[in-house]
C-alpha cells in the first residue's frame, strides 16, 4: 500500500568513537536503504553527513552526533524514510509496502487473499497470503510473482496446482 513514511530500520549501536551509528535495515536491503538522502528519527528529518555499508548495516554520521556517547543515546530508535525521497531499483519494495496487498491469480485475476506478512528465508523472501479459501506461501521470485502494483494495491501470482494449503 502507498505509504508516505516507512519504517526502514533501527539504530542498533555506535560504530567507533566519532559518532557513527549502526542502522540495521528492516524490510529492505542495505544498498537500497543507502539510496535515501534523508532519514526520520522521532519524526524529525535528518540528512547524514556520511553513510556507508558495513556488515549488513548502514553506518551513518548524523549532524550533532560527534562521539560514541551521543551515538549510543540513539540506540533503539526507529528510523523511517519517505518513499518519495528516494528511488528504489525496479522491483524493489519495502516489506511494509507489501503487507495488505491483495494477492490475485495472474491468469484469472481472482483474489487469493491478502499478503499478511513477509517472511525472511536465506534464499529469498516468502509472501504469506491468507484470508482466501487457501493459505499460500509464495516465494518472492519471478517464477511465482508476475507483477506488484503498490499504487493499485495488488500482487499477481502464478498459481500452480497444489500450491495452496487449506486452512482449518
MDTraj code that builds the backbone (N, CA, C; nanometers):
import mdtraj as md
import numpy as np

residues = "UNK UNK UNK UNK UNK UNK UNK UNK UNK UNK UNK UNK UNK UNK UNK UNK UNK UNK UNK UNK UNK UNK UNK UNK UNK UNK UNK UNK UNK UNK UNK UNK UNK UNK UNK UNK UNK UNK UNK UNK UNK UNK UNK UNK UNK UNK UNK UNK UNK UNK UNK UNK UNK UNK UNK UNK UNK UNK UNK UNK UNK UNK UNK UNK UNK UNK UNK UNK UNK UNK UNK UNK UNK UNK UNK UNK UNK UNK UNK UNK UNK UNK UNK UNK UNK UNK UNK UNK UNK UNK UNK UNK UNK UNK UNK UNK UNK UNK UNK UNK UNK UNK UNK UNK UNK UNK UNK UNK UNK UNK UNK UNK UNK UNK UNK UNK UNK UNK UNK UNK UNK UNK UNK UNK UNK UNK UNK UNK UNK UNK UNK UNK UNK UNK UNK UNK UNK UNK UNK UNK UNK UNK UNK UNK UNK UNK UNK UNK UNK UNK UNK UNK UNK UNK UNK UNK UNK UNK UNK UNK UNK UNK UNK UNK UNK UNK UNK UNK".split()
xyz = np.array([
    [0.0839, -0.1177, 0.0000],
    [0.0000, 0.0000, 0.0000],
    [0.0886, 0.1243, 0.0000],
    [0.0429, 0.2287, -0.0642],
    [0.1192, 0.3520, -0.0710],
    [0.1208, 0.4163, 0.0669],
    [0.2394, 0.4378, 0.1174],
    [0.2573, 0.4974, 0.2488],
    [0.3566, 0.6112, 0.2352],
    [0.3315, 0.7202, 0.3074],
    [0.4261, 0.8315, 0.2976],
    [0.5544, 0.7987, 0.3728],
    [0.5410, 0.7564, 0.4987],
    [0.6581, 0.7220, 0.5804],
    [0.6644, 0.5714, 0.5989],
    [0.7842, 0.5168, 0.5886],
    [0.8047, 0.3730, 0.6026],
    [0.9161, 0.3507, 0.7034],
    [0.8898, 0.2671, 0.8028],
    [0.9949, 0.2316, 0.8975],
    [1.0961, 0.1469, 0.8223],
    [1.2198, 0.1971, 0.8163],
    [1.3212, 0.1344, 0.7321],
    [1.4305, 0.0662, 0.8113],
    [1.4350, 0.0875, 0.9417],
    [1.5397, 0.0251, 1.0204],
    [1.5394, 0.0730, 1.1631],
    [1.6409, 0.0270, 1.2340],
    [1.6538, 0.0579, 1.3754],
    [1.8012, 0.0812, 1.4064],
    [1.8279, 0.1808, 1.4870],
    [1.9656, 0.2058, 1.5288],
    [2.0011, 0.1020, 1.6355],
    [2.1042, 0.0245, 1.6080],
    [2.1398, -0.0865, 1.6977],
    [2.2670, -0.0609, 1.7768],
    [2.3315, 0.0528, 1.7536],
    [2.4517, 0.0818, 1.8305],
    [2.5373, 0.1876, 1.7648],
    [2.6541, 0.2060, 1.8245],
    [2.7526, 0.3008, 1.7737],
    [2.8610, 0.2236, 1.6999],
    [2.9292, 0.2931, 1.6114],
    [3.0429, 0.2339, 1.5422],
    [3.1600, 0.3296, 1.5581],
    [3.2583, 0.2867, 1.6310],
    [3.3751, 0.3712, 1.6547],
    [3.3476, 0.4792, 1.7577],
    [3.4397, 0.5741, 1.7666],
    [3.4315, 0.6775, 1.8699],
    [3.3945, 0.8150, 1.8143],
    [3.3698, 0.8243, 1.6838],
    [3.3432, 0.9555, 1.6227],
    [3.1951, 0.9818, 1.5974],
    [3.1081, 0.8997, 1.6542],
    [2.9657, 0.9285, 1.6465],
    [2.8880, 0.8625, 1.5347],
    [2.9473, 0.7690, 1.4627],
    [2.8696, 0.6966, 1.3612],
    [2.7710, 0.6042, 1.4316],
    [2.6509, 0.5923, 1.3759],
    [2.5524, 0.4983, 1.4297],
    [2.5337, 0.3838, 1.3315],
    [2.5039, 0.2654, 1.3872],
    [2.4769, 0.1460, 1.3059],
    [2.3268, 0.1344, 1.2873],
    [2.2839, 0.1453, 1.1629],
    [2.1432, 0.1343, 1.1277],
    [2.1201, -0.0027, 1.0650],
    [2.0408, -0.0856, 1.1322],
    [2.0075, -0.2185, 1.0816],
    [1.8805, -0.2071, 0.9975],
    [1.8898, -0.2318, 0.8661],
    [1.7718, -0.2215, 0.7805],
    [1.6645, -0.3238, 0.8192],
    [1.5396, -0.2851, 0.8027],
    [1.4267, -0.3740, 0.8263],
    [1.3358, -0.3693, 0.7047],
    [1.3209, -0.4831, 0.6400],
    [1.2312, -0.4903, 0.5254],
    [1.2883, -0.4358, 0.3959],
    [1.4178, -0.4131, 0.3921],
    [1.4842, -0.3638, 0.2712],
    [1.6320, -0.3983, 0.2832],
    [1.7021, -0.4084, 0.1712],
    [1.8444, -0.4379, 0.1788],
    [1.9239, -0.3096, 0.2039],
    [2.0441, -0.3248, 0.2539],
    [2.1282, -0.2117, 0.2925],
    [2.1563, -0.1183, 0.1744],
    [2.1882, -0.1748, 0.0590],
    [2.2202, -0.0915, -0.0583],
    [2.1015, -0.0048, -0.0991],
    [1.9807, -0.0593, -0.0936],
    [1.8625, 0.0192, -0.1301],
    [1.8351, 0.1278, -0.0272],
    [1.8544, 0.0970, 0.1006],
    [1.8339, 0.1973, 0.2047],
    [1.9337, 0.3115, 0.1911],
    [2.0537, 0.2811, 0.1452],
    [2.1575, 0.3838, 0.1283],
    [2.1225, 0.4837, 0.0177],
    [2.0248, 0.4516, -0.0674],
    [1.9847, 0.5413, -0.1754],
    [1.9074, 0.6635, -0.1255],
    [1.8594, 0.6577, -0.0028],
    [1.7827, 0.7690, 0.0527],
    [1.8786, 0.8713, 0.1135],
    [1.8479, 0.9977, 0.0956],
    [1.9361, 1.1029, 0.1471],
    [1.8862, 1.1619, 0.2781],
    [1.7592, 1.1445, 0.3083],
    [1.7018, 1.1972, 0.4314],
    [1.6381, 1.0828, 0.5091],
    [1.6649, 1.0798, 0.6383],
    [1.6070, 0.9802, 0.7281],
    [1.5289, 1.0549, 0.8356],
    [1.4347, 0.9866, 0.8993],
    [1.3499, 1.0497, 1.0004],
    [1.3628, 0.9716, 1.1309],
    [1.4004, 1.0437, 1.2360],
    [1.4090, 0.9862, 1.3700],
    [1.3157, 1.0669, 1.4583],
    [1.2207, 1.0008, 1.5217],
    [1.1184, 1.0687, 1.6017],
    [1.0468, 1.1762, 1.5210],
    [1.0265, 1.1512, 1.3921],
    [0.9547, 1.2433, 1.3046],
    [1.0368, 1.3593, 1.2512],
    [1.1587, 1.3754, 1.2999],
    [1.2429, 1.4870, 1.2552],
    [1.3311, 1.4435, 1.1380],
    [1.3348, 1.5236, 1.0308],
    [1.4210, 1.4889, 0.9172],
    [1.5678, 1.5115, 0.9521],
    [1.6511, 1.4149, 0.9143],
    [1.7948, 1.4245, 0.9386],
    [1.8669, 1.3831, 0.8104],
    [1.9590, 1.4684, 0.7671],
    [2.0391, 1.4388, 0.6486],
    [2.1792, 1.4018, 0.6973],
    [2.2180, 1.2741, 0.6815],
    [2.3514, 1.2338, 0.7268],
    [2.4620, 1.3063, 0.6496],
    [2.5722, 1.3298, 0.7188],
    [2.6874, 1.3909, 0.6517],
    [2.7698, 1.2849, 0.5794],
    [2.7506, 1.1578, 0.6180],
    [2.8189, 1.0464, 0.5505],
    [2.7397, 0.9188, 0.5769],
    [2.7516, 0.8231, 0.4855],
    [2.6885, 0.6909, 0.5053],
    [2.7660, 0.5894, 0.4229],
    [2.7722, 0.4666, 0.4777],
    [2.8417, 0.3587, 0.4076],
    [2.7892, 0.2257, 0.4592],
    [2.7987, 0.1252, 0.3743],
    [2.7567, -0.0097, 0.4118],
    [2.8689, -0.0784, 0.4887],
    [2.8297, -0.1578, 0.5891],
    [2.9282, -0.2315, 0.6679],
    [2.8605, -0.3505, 0.7338],
    [2.8949, -0.4718, 0.6896],
    [2.8479, -0.5964, 0.7501],
    [2.6958, -0.6004, 0.7699],
    [2.6230, -0.5700, 0.6644],
    [2.4773, -0.5783, 0.6691],
    [2.4084, -0.4593, 0.7328],
    [2.4838, -0.3641, 0.7812],
    [2.4281, -0.2428, 0.8403],
    [2.4653, -0.1230, 0.7548],
    [2.3963, -0.0144, 0.7789],
    [2.4310, 0.1119, 0.7170],
    [2.4886, 0.1998, 0.8272],
    [2.6129, 0.2386, 0.8124],
    [2.6759, 0.3277, 0.9092],
    [2.6494, 0.4702, 0.8626],
    [2.5910, 0.5495, 0.9520],
    [2.5600, 0.6873, 0.9145],
    [2.6160, 0.7840, 1.0184],
    [2.6623, 0.8945, 0.9687],
    [2.7149, 1.0025, 1.0527],
    [2.6101, 1.1121, 1.0524],
    [2.5556, 1.1401, 1.1702],
    [2.4489, 1.2382, 1.1822],
    [2.5025, 1.3712, 1.2342],
    [2.4482, 1.4829, 1.1867],
    [2.4918, 1.6130, 1.2370],
    [2.4661, 1.6233, 1.3878],
    [2.5627, 1.6738, 1.4604],
    [2.5474, 1.6911, 1.6046],
    [2.5768, 1.5679, 1.6870],
    [2.5988, 1.4556, 1.6213],
    [2.6345, 1.3310, 1.6915],
    [2.7833, 1.3116, 1.6665],
    [2.8631, 1.3567, 1.7643],
    [3.0072, 1.3642, 1.7408],
    [3.0918, 1.2684, 1.8219],
    [3.0292, 1.1894, 1.9100],
    [3.1082, 1.0936, 1.9868],
    [3.0250, 0.9682, 2.0142],
    [3.0901, 0.8690, 2.0714],
    [3.0255, 0.7411, 2.0952],
    [2.9052, 0.7553, 2.1890],
    [2.9160, 0.8379, 2.2916],
    [2.8053, 0.8542, 2.3854],
    [2.6803, 0.9095, 2.3168],
    [2.6995, 1.0092, 2.2320],
    [2.5868, 1.0667, 2.1588],
    [2.5258, 0.9639, 2.0634],
    [2.6100, 0.8813, 2.0017],
    [2.5603, 0.7764, 1.9117],
    [2.4842, 0.6702, 1.9906],
    [2.5370, 0.6309, 2.1055],
    [2.4707, 0.5288, 2.1879],
    [2.3379, 0.5786, 2.2433],
    [2.3225, 0.7083, 2.2601],
    [2.1969, 0.7647, 2.3094],
    [2.0829, 0.7417, 2.2088],
    [2.1173, 0.7171, 2.0839],
    [2.0169, 0.6919, 1.9801],
    [1.9831, 0.5438, 1.9644],
    [2.0537, 0.4570, 2.0350],
    [2.0320, 0.3131, 2.0227],
    [1.8857, 0.2790, 2.0533],
    [1.8280, 0.1952, 1.9669],
    [1.6896, 0.1525, 1.9825],
    [1.5894, 0.2387, 1.9074],
    [1.6325, 0.3518, 1.8547],
    [1.5419, 0.4415, 1.7817],
    [1.5070, 0.3831, 1.6450],
    [1.3802, 0.3945, 1.6093],
    [1.3355, 0.3551, 1.4765],
    [1.3715, 0.4661, 1.3779],
    [1.4068, 0.4267, 1.2589],
    [1.4415, 0.5214, 1.1529],
    [1.3449, 0.4984, 1.0370],
    [1.2842, 0.6080, 0.9916],
    [1.1893, 0.5998, 0.8811],
    [1.2439, 0.6772, 0.7610],
    [1.1846, 0.6503, 0.6459],
    [1.2133, 0.7256, 0.5244],
    [1.0804, 0.7634, 0.4612],
    [1.0837, 0.8668, 0.3794],
    [0.9679, 0.8994, 0.2960],
    [0.9927, 0.8362, 0.1610],
    [0.8977, 0.7605, 0.1131],
    [0.9133, 0.6863, -0.0124],
    [0.9501, 0.7799, -0.1272],
    [0.8956, 0.9007, -0.1262],
    [0.9213, 0.9950, -0.2360],
    [1.0613, 1.0545, -0.2305],
    [1.1348, 1.0345, -0.1203],
    [1.2698, 1.0900, -0.1073],
    [1.3765, 1.0053, -0.1753],
    [1.3389, 0.8869, -0.2229],
    [1.4377, 0.8002, -0.2861],
    [1.3765, 0.7220, -0.3999],
    [1.4595, 0.6763, -0.4891],
    [1.4136, 0.5934, -0.5999],
    [1.4781, 0.4567, -0.5858],
    [1.3957, 0.3576, -0.5611],
    [1.4446, 0.2206, -0.5494],
    [1.4545, 0.1581, -0.6882],
    [1.5440, 0.0613, -0.7043],
    [1.5513, -0.0099, -0.8331],
    [1.4167, -0.0757, -0.8666],
    [1.3913, -0.0959, -0.9920],
    [1.2672, -0.1607, -1.0363],
    [1.2502, -0.2948, -0.9659],
    [1.1322, -0.3194, -0.9147],
    [1.1016, -0.4465, -0.8497],
    [1.1456, -0.4563, -0.7053],
    [1.2003, -0.3489, -0.6482],
    [1.2416, -0.3491, -0.5072],
    [1.1404, -0.2686, -0.4278],
    [1.0897, -0.3299, -0.3199],
    [0.9902, -0.2662, -0.2354],
    [1.0273, -0.2881, -0.0901],
    [0.9786, -0.2008, -0.0047],
    [0.9878, -0.2240, 0.1386],
    [0.8852, -0.3302, 0.1745],
    [0.9213, -0.4216, 0.2654],
    [0.8266, -0.5246, 0.3078],
    [0.6973, -0.4619, 0.3583],
    [0.7094, -0.3514, 0.4293],
    [0.5944, -0.2828, 0.4871],
    [0.4948, -0.2390, 0.3792],
    [0.5416, -0.2101, 0.2596],
    [0.4539, -0.1699, 0.1497],
    [0.3735, -0.2883, 0.0952],
    [0.4281, -0.4079, 0.1089],
    [0.3647, -0.5259, 0.0500],
    [0.2545, -0.5838, 0.1383],
    [0.2684, -0.5656, 0.2690],
    [0.1677, -0.6183, 0.3615],
    [0.0366, -0.5444, 0.3371],
    [-0.0689, -0.6219, 0.3163],
    [-0.2005, -0.5650, 0.2897],
    [-0.2410, -0.5669, 0.1435],
    [-0.1449, -0.5950, 0.0535],
    [-0.1803, -0.6049, -0.0879],
    [-0.2738, -0.7231, -0.1108],
    [-0.3619, -0.7101, -0.2067],
    [-0.4469, -0.8217, -0.2468],
    [-0.3667, -0.9095, -0.3423],
    [-0.3540, -1.0363, -0.3079],
    [-0.2879, -1.1321, -0.3972],
    [-0.3936, -1.1847, -0.4939],
    [-0.3610, -1.1830, -0.6231],
    [-0.4547, -1.2295, -0.7249],
    [-0.3907, -1.3381, -0.8092],
    [-0.4730, -1.4257, -0.8617],
    [-0.4274, -1.5253, -0.9576],
    [-0.3908, -1.4512, -1.0859],
    [-0.2680, -1.4665, -1.1325],
    [-0.2207, -1.3943, -1.2504],
    [-0.2977, -1.4323, -1.3770],
    [-0.3494, -1.5532, -1.3820],
    [-0.4210, -1.5991, -1.5021],
    [-0.5657, -1.5519, -1.5040],
    [-0.6338, -1.5569, -1.3892],
    [-0.7775, -1.5282, -1.3850],
    [-0.8115, -1.3928, -1.3235],
    [-0.7211, -1.3375, -1.2434],
    [-0.7498, -1.2129, -1.1727],
    [-0.8284, -1.2329, -1.0450],
    [-0.8632, -1.3602, -1.0139],
    [-0.9394, -1.3884, -0.8929],
    [-0.8546, -1.3626, -0.7682],
    [-0.9138, -1.3019, -0.6652],
    [-0.8380, -1.2770, -0.5427],
    [-0.8069, -1.4070, -0.4682],
    [-0.6846, -1.4155, -0.4152],
    [-0.6413, -1.5324, -0.3387],
    [-0.6402, -1.5025, -0.1892],
    [-0.6396, -1.3774, -0.1533],
    [-0.6297, -1.3346, -0.0136],
    [-0.5438, -1.2103, -0.0065],
    [-0.4992, -1.1791, 0.1135],
    [-0.4143, -1.0617, 0.1363],
    [-0.2754, -1.1065, 0.1796],
    [-0.1743, -1.0292, 0.1421],
    [-0.0391, -1.0538, 0.1913],
    [-0.0391, -1.0107, 0.3383],
    [-0.0261, -1.1073, 0.4285],
    [-0.0317, -1.0766, 0.5718],
    [0.1052, -1.0522, 0.6318],
    [0.2086, -1.1172, 0.5755],
    [0.3439, -1.0939, 0.6265],
    [0.4463, -1.1345, 0.5218],
    [0.5657, -1.0812, 0.5404],
    [0.6780, -1.1158, 0.4544],
    [0.7778, -1.1890, 0.5423],
    [0.8031, -1.3151, 0.5089],
    [0.8937, -1.3995, 0.5877],
    [1.0321, -1.3973, 0.5256],
    [1.1322, -1.3926, 0.6109],
    [1.2706, -1.3886, 0.5628],
    [1.3321, -1.5273, 0.5702],
    [1.3777, -1.5765, 0.4573],
    [1.4459, -1.7044, 0.4483],
    [1.5819, -1.6807, 0.3835],
    [1.6762, -1.7715, 0.4016],
    [1.8106, -1.7485, 0.3462],
    [1.8135, -1.7291, 0.1947],
    [1.7358, -1.8049, 0.1217],
    [1.7414, -1.7958, -0.0249],
    [1.6669, -1.6737, -0.0782],
    [1.5497, -1.6442, -0.0217],
    [1.4672, -1.5324, -0.0668],
    [1.3539, -1.5113, 0.0328],
    [1.2782, -1.4082, 0.0131],
    [1.1632, -1.3809, 0.0986],
    [1.0451, -1.4670, 0.0548],
    [0.9514, -1.4838, 0.1468],
    [0.8281, -1.5590, 0.1205],
    [0.7114, -1.4688, 0.1576],
    [0.6118, -1.4584, 0.0697],
    [0.4921, -1.3811, 0.0991],
    [0.3848, -1.4758, 0.1533],
    [0.3386, -1.4509, 0.2754],
    [0.2318, -1.5309, 0.3358],
    [0.0988, -1.4667, 0.2990],
    [0.0196, -1.5395, 0.2195],
    [-0.1098, -1.4900, 0.1720],
    [-0.2190, -1.5692, 0.2427],
    [-0.3046, -1.4941, 0.3119],
    [-0.4126, -1.5588, 0.3884],
    [-0.5417, -1.4803, 0.3680],
    [-0.6516, -1.5425, 0.4086],
    [-0.7803, -1.4743, 0.4031],
    [-0.8701, -1.5235, 0.2910],
    [-0.8180, -1.6058, 0.2035],
    [-0.8990, -1.6643, 0.0978],
    [-0.9361, -1.8067, 0.1375],
    [-0.9742, -1.8900, 0.0404],
    [-1.0100, -2.0281, 0.0751],
    [-0.8872, -2.1121, 0.1077],
    [-0.7697, -2.0716, 0.0586],
    [-0.6452, -2.1415, 0.0883],
    [-0.5447, -2.0437, 0.1467],
    [-0.4411, -2.0994, 0.2075],
    [-0.3272, -2.0198, 0.2519],
    [-0.2142, -2.0480, 0.1546],
    [-0.1416, -1.9437, 0.1168],
    [-0.0332, -1.9584, 0.0214],
    [0.0948, -1.9019, 0.0810],
    [0.2037, -1.9724, 0.0586],
    [0.3369, -1.9221, 0.0910],
    [0.4073, -1.9056, -0.0430],
    [0.4201, -1.7824, -0.0870],
    [0.4664, -1.7510, -0.2215],
    [0.6138, -1.7094, -0.2191],
    [0.7023, -1.7849, -0.2830],
    [0.8421, -1.7406, -0.2931],
    [0.8501, -1.6093, -0.3715],
    [0.9281, -1.5161, -0.3230],
    [0.9399, -1.3845, -0.3863],
    [1.0397, -1.3903, -0.5019],
    [1.0035, -1.4667, -0.6034],
    [1.0866, -1.4822, -0.7225],
    [0.9973, -1.4697, -0.8462],
    [1.0535, -1.4308, -0.9609],
    [0.9727, -1.4094, -1.0808],
    [0.8937, -1.5316, -1.1281],
    [0.9372, -1.6512, -1.0952],
    [0.8623, -1.7705, -1.1361],
    [0.7244, -1.7751, -1.0695],
    [0.7084, -1.7063, -0.9583],
    [0.5814, -1.7063, -0.8855],
    [0.5113, -1.5709, -0.8867],
    [0.5868, -1.4637, -0.8912],
    [0.5285, -1.3296, -0.8828],
    [0.5361, -1.2624, -1.0194],
    [0.4189, -1.2410, -1.0791],
    [0.4146, -1.1790, -1.2118],
    [0.4278, -1.0280, -1.2016],
    [0.3550, -0.9669, -1.1070],
    [0.3511, -0.8214, -1.1012],
    [0.3155, -0.7761, -0.9601],
    [0.3719, -0.6622, -0.9212],
    [0.3363, -0.5976, -0.7954],
    [0.3006, -0.4545, -0.8292],
    [0.1820, -0.4115, -0.7864],
    [0.1376, -0.2755, -0.8107],
    [0.0970, -0.2143, -0.6773],
    [0.1880, -0.1378, -0.6184],
    [0.1640, -0.0760, -0.4879],
    [0.0514, 0.0261, -0.4973],
    [0.0505, 0.1057, -0.6034],
    [-0.0485, 0.2124, -0.6185],
    [-0.1905, 0.1579, -0.6215],
    [-0.2104, 0.0488, -0.6954],
    [-0.3445, -0.0079, -0.7062],
    [-0.3706, -0.1172, -0.6031],
    [-0.2678, -0.1561, -0.5261],
    [-0.2880, -0.2454, -0.4128],
    [-0.3010, -0.3929, -0.4453],
    [-0.2272, -0.4411, -0.5456],
    [-0.2351, -0.5844, -0.5753],
    [-0.0994, -0.6435, -0.6105],
    [-0.0947, -0.7760, -0.6018],
    [0.0208, -0.8562, -0.6424],
    [-0.0355, -0.9734, -0.7220],
    [0.0096, -0.9903, -0.8459],
    [-0.0367, -1.1025, -0.9282],
    [0.0593, -1.2195, -0.9122],
    [0.0021, -1.3358, -0.8827],
    [0.0767, -1.4574, -0.8507],
    [0.0455, -1.5663, -0.9535],
    [0.1497, -1.6348, -1.0001],
    [0.1276, -1.7536, -1.0817],
    [0.0936, -1.8673, -0.9863],
    [-0.0262, -1.9190, -0.9962],
    [-0.0707, -2.0252, -0.9061],
    [-0.0496, -2.1596, -0.9734],
    [0.0236, -2.2461, -0.9053],
    [0.0487, -2.3809, -0.9551],
    [-0.0430, -2.4770, -0.8834],
    [-0.0768, -2.5862, -0.9511],
    [-0.1632, -2.6860, -0.8910],
    [-0.1025, -2.7398, -0.7617],
    [-0.1853, -2.7436, -0.6570],
    [-0.1394, -2.7954, -0.5285],
    [-0.0632, -2.6934, -0.4451],
    [-0.0588, -2.5688, -0.4925],
    [0.0190, -2.4678, -0.4240],
    [-0.0429, -2.4222, -0.2926],
    [-0.1721, -2.4105, -0.2876],
    [-0.2393, -2.3628, -0.1647],
    [-0.2595, -2.4757, -0.0652],
    [-0.2616, -2.4384, 0.0607],
    [-0.2945, -2.5354, 0.1654],
    [-0.4207, -2.4901, 0.2336],
    [-0.5135, -2.5829, 0.2527],
    [-0.6421, -2.5475, 0.3133],
    [-0.6231, -2.5110, 0.4583],
    [-0.6860, -2.3977, 0.4971],
    [-0.6841, -2.3579, 0.6374],
    [-0.7940, -2.4334, 0.7103],
    [-0.7685, -2.4660, 0.8332],
    [-0.8715, -2.5326, 0.9131],
    [-0.9156, -2.4432, 1.0249],
])
top = md.Topology()
chain = top.add_chain()
for i, resn in enumerate(residues, 1):
    res = top.add_residue(resn, chain, resSeq=i)
    for name in ("N", "CA", "C"):
        top.add_atom(name, md.element.get_by_symbol(name[0]), res)
traj = md.Trajectory(xyz[None], top)
